[in-house]
Amino acid sequence: MSDTLVSQQRPAAQHALAEHLRLVSSGRIDEWVALFAPDATLEFPYAPTGVPSQVQGHAALVAHMNNFPKTFDVQFVDLVFHETADPATAIAEFRSTGRAVPTGKPYEQTCISVVHTDEAGRITRYVDYWNPLVAIEALNPGTAEAGADQVAFGS
């Protein structure tokens, strides 16, 4: 791999991840999906009941994320990138700060994301490590002890 390609891939991968956060928090899902390659995969390793652990392809991505802006009003802050051996991969830590729209409860989440991109800078695989218990608590109109065990966004 040439040094030129490496020097272009790292900023492209980091830009894709940062744009993902900006567009999701703005509710601009149609623009957001354009960041992804047509057969890209979005993965949630800690997905709770009711949330798929993997979503693949543009149509499925839009269907999954379409209700996110109606569910969470958040901003993503404190974005920190970590160096990777693969310049087409970006790893970042960040926080979400905001509220769950249906309940008005705070939604304060710390996340780590791993994003793989192609030579065009499009996301091919996005692995989203977030705590589902935070989402469950924020979306539950009562308390966590009331028995809510599902997150009601996505497909």
C-alpha positions, 0 to 999 in steps of 0.5 A: 500500500502506498504512503499516499493511500495510507495518508488519505485513508486514515482521515477518510475513515475518521471523517466517516465516523465523525459524519455518522455522529453529526448526521445521526444527531441531526436526524438526517438519516437519508444523508447518513445512509450515503456514508455507507457502502451499499452492502455495509453492515452495522453491528451492535455486539451488546444489542438487547432484546428487540434490537437486531445485532446486525443490520446490512444494506442501505434499505435495512440501515434506513429502516433500522435508524429511521425512528432514532430521531423520534426516540433520542434527542442527542448530541455526540461530544468528546470525540477522541480517535485512537490510532490503528494499524489499519488506516482504513479503520477508525476507532473512537470513544465519545459520549452522547448527551441528551434525552429520550424523546418519549419519556423526557429522561436523560440519555447519557451514554459512553460509546466506543465505535470501530469503523471500517471503510473502503478506498472511497471512504465509505463505511463497510462495517460499523461496530457500535459498542454502547450500553443497552441498559442506559437506553432501556432506563431512558426509554422506560417510563417507570424505573428499571426495576419495573421490568423493562427489558427491551429497547423500542427503536430500530426495526 
